[in-house]
Amino acid sequence: MAPTHIIKQLNTEEYKQLIKNIQISPHAKFRIDEGQRKVYKDEYLIETLEKEQPELAGIQENGRYAAFFRRKEGYLRIIFTATPEKTEIVTFFITENIPKNGTS
């Protein structure tokens, strides 16, 4: 299995408990171009995690979490870590679909 394989789907309450004191990793925007950086600003990513309900959220095999949010161009996949003190966005990207049956 790939380390980004979803091994456990989270319910709404489990997801909400993870989201607090959101920070953005310096690496988070490494994979995107300058045009996308103008669209996917820190505030946009933070607001997405805080205020939107993901189509799917789960824990990956590598121990990080993934949340999928519907967008007109597909799904915004936000990868993050969570500790009792904070949530840190590690990276994000657009994907065409979400994993079937809650696992990828």
C-alpha positions in Angstrom: 0.0 0.0 0.0 1.1 3.6 -0.6 1.8 5.7 2.5 -1.0 8.1 1.4 -3.5 5.2 1.4 -6.5 6.1 3.6 -6.7 3.4 6.2 -9.5 4.8 8.4 -12.3 7.1 7.5 -13.2 9.8 10.1 -16.7 10.8 11.0 -17.7 14.4 11.3 -17.1 14.7 15.1 -13.6 13.0 14.9 -12.7 15.4 12.1 -13.9 18.5 14.0 -11.9 17.5 17.1 -8.7 17.6 15.0 -9.1 21.1 13.7 -7.7 23.8 16.0 -5.0 26.5 15.9 -4.3 25.8 12.2 -0.8 26.6 10.9 0.6 26.2 7.4 3.9 24.3 6.9 6.5 26.1 4.8 6.4 23.1 2.5 2.7 23.3 2.0 2.9 25.3 -1.3 5.9 23.6 -2.7 3.9 21.6 -5.3 2.0 24.5 -6.8 2.8 27.3 -9.3 2.6 31.0 -8.7 -0.9 31.3 -10.1 -2.2 28.7 -7.7 -0.5 30.4 -4.8 -2.6 33.5 -5.6 -5.8 31.4 -5.3 -4.9 29.1 -2.5 -3.8 31.6 0.1 -3.2 30.6 3.7 -6.5 32.2 4.8 -8.4 30.2 2.2 -6.9 26.9 3.3 -7.5 27.6 7.0 -11.1 28.7 6.4 -11.7 25.5 4.3 -10.6 23.3 7.1 -12.4 25.2 9.8 -15.7 25.9 8.1 -16.4 23.4 5.4 -17.5 19.8 5.8 -15.2 17.5 3.8 -16.7 14.9 1.4 -14.2 12.5 3.0 -11.7 12.7 5.8 -9.4 10.0 7.0 -6.1 8.9 8.4 -3.4 7.8 5.9 -1.1 4.9 6.3 1.8 7.4 6.9 -0.1 8.8 10.0 -1.1 12.1 8.4 -4.7 13.1 7.8 -6.4 13.8 4.5 -9.5 15.8 3.9 -11.3 16.1 0.5 -13.3 19.2 -0.4 -15.5 19.4 -3.6 -14.4 22.0 -6.1 -15.5 22.7 -9.6 -12.2 21.3 -11.0 -12.3 18.1 -8.8 -11.4 17.8 -5.1 -9.1 19.8 -3.0 -7.1 17.3 -1.0 -5.5 18.8 2.1 -3.0 16.8 4.0 -2.4 17.7 7.6 -1.0 16.6 10.9 -2.8 17.1 14.2 -1.6 17.3 17.8 -3.6 18.3 20.9 -2.2 21.8 20.4 -2.4 22.5 16.7 -3.3 21.4 13.2 -0.6 21.9 10.5 -1.3 21.8 6.8 1.5 19.8 5.2 0.5 20.0 1.6 -2.5 20.2 -0.7 -3.4 19.6 -4.3 -6.4 19.1 -6.7 -7.3 15.5 -7.5 -10.0 14.3 -9.9 -11.8 12.0 -7.5 -11.9 10.8 -3.9 -11.0 7.3 -2.9 -13.8 4.7 -3.3 -15.3 3.3 -0.2 -13.4 5.8 1.9 -10.0 4.2 1.3 -7.5 4.9 -1.4 
